[in-house]
Amino acid sequence: MNEYYKQVVLKDLSQYSVVYLVPLSDFHIGSKDPPLDKINGYIDWIKDHDNAFTILNGDMINGATKETASELFDDLTTPDSAHEMVRKLLMPIKDKVLMVTRGNHEEAIFRRVGADYSARLAYDLGDVPYHPDGGMVGLRLGYSKQTRLCWIYAIHGWGGARTIGAKVKKAQDLSLVADVDIYILSHDHTENLNRGNVMTPPRSKLSFTRPCYWTNKRKLYVNTGGFVPYAGYVKRKGYTPQDLGTPRIRIEVKWNEPGGNIELDLHASI
């Protein structure tokens, strides 16, 4: 049985103690007036920072059809032309793309004609790992000859949540799916950040003759933004206007003096 769908993506970044992850999704290239200045701003930032990387988390093209919410006759390009635009936009950071997933817009095209534009994008950017239904990424960071893995789970998303609470809850619900450090959810075009802590039992230096203690393990929940102006079906269906952009995640390993080892420090900003 082919179990590629269970394979994790591993990236050795142990030359860094700090890395930035800027998830990119929901470009919807092909729709009216895509904000290319905003998109290029994020791409340039990733390109200009050696320790910055990205996950492409779906809906990079609009790909409207007669059956989709997006208006077919308002699209400015064919799916092939939109794909070529996305490929050219991302080519300067092709070596910084950790994984590609598939969004519902690419999924709609795939279901109708069997053309997988997300798979094509992953191939065009240098055979980037492709996990259409979401995937797990492990980043190895280093500090003072020690290394630590940071685990990330990214999936495009689902449904039509309207309230902030509903959108945040979807990201938090991913903790029922995967036990990782960072959860990344797209689709809702709404930037949001939330942190939580869970009690973690000791897993090393155990002793049955002296006290052992649980520790807090931080979880970071990230709702990525989108790059769709407030027009068309988004406005017609009464969705609220959202800022254009996406969060920047900062992953750092620091020395833990009491424990005598390194630990993850997770932050994100909008």
Secondary structure, DSSP 8 states (H G I E B T S, - for coil): ---GGG--EEEEETT-SEEEE--B----BTSSS--HHHHHHHHHHHHH-TTEEEEE-S--B----TTSSS-GGG-SS-HHHHHHHHHHHHGGGGGGEEEE---HHHHHHHHHH---HHHHHHHHTTS--B-TT-EEEEEEEEETTEEEEEEEEEE---S---SHHHHHHHHHHGGGT---SEEEE-SS---EEEEEEEEE---SS--SSS----EEEEEEEEE--B---S-HHHHHTT-----B---EEEEEEEEETTTTEEEEEEEEE-
